C-alpha cells in the first residue's frame, strides 16, 4: 500500500506508515480525512486517489 501511495499520489499528499487503526481484520487499510478505507489493494488505492482528486 505504501508503494502504491508513493507511486500514484500527488506529491503534495503525505504517504506514511501509522500505528494501529483497530481494523486489522479488514486490512490493508488507508486513512484519509479521518476516514478509514479498508480491504485496500493497489488498484483500489489508485481508484481512491483518483476519486479524491489526489492522483499525481
C-alpha positions in Angstrom: 0.0 0.0 0.0 2.9 2.4 0.7 4.4 1.7 -2.7 1.1 2.3 -4.4 0.6 5.5 -2.4 4.1 6.8 -3.2 3.7 5.9 -6.9 0.2 7.2 -7.5 -0.4 10.0 -5.0 0.2 13.6 -5.9 3.5 14.8 -4.4 1.5 17.1 -2.1 -0.2 14.2 -0.4 1.6 12.8 2.6 2.1 9.0 2.5 3.4 7.4 5.7 3.0 4.4 8.0 0.8 4.6 11.0 0.1 2.7 14.2 -2.9 0.5 14.9 -6.2 1.7 13.4 -8.2 -1.0 15.1 -9.2 -2.6 11.8 -6.6 -5.3 11.3 -9.1 -7.9 10.3 -10.2 -5.6 7.4 -6.8 -4.6 6.2 -4.8 -3.4 4.5 -6.2 0.0 5.5 -5.8 3.6 4.3 -6.8 6.7 6.2 -7.6 10.0 4.6 -9.5 12.9 6.1 -10.3 10.8 9.2 -12.0 8.1 7.1 -10.6 4.5 7.2 -10.8 2.8 3.9 -10.5 -1.0 4.4 -9.6 -4.1 2.3 -7.4 -2.0 0.0 -5.1 -3.2 -2.7 -3.1 -1.2 -5.3 -6.0 -0.9 -7.8 -8.3 0.3 -5.1 -5.7 2.8 -3.9 -5.3 4.2 -7.4 -9.1 4.5 -7.7 -9.4 6.1 -4.3 -6.7 8.7 -5.1 -8.3 9.5 -8.5 -11.8 9.7 -7.0 -10.5 12.2 -4.3 -8.6 14.2 -6.9 -5.3 13.2 -5.3 -3.5 11.2 -8.0 -0.3 12.5 -9.4 
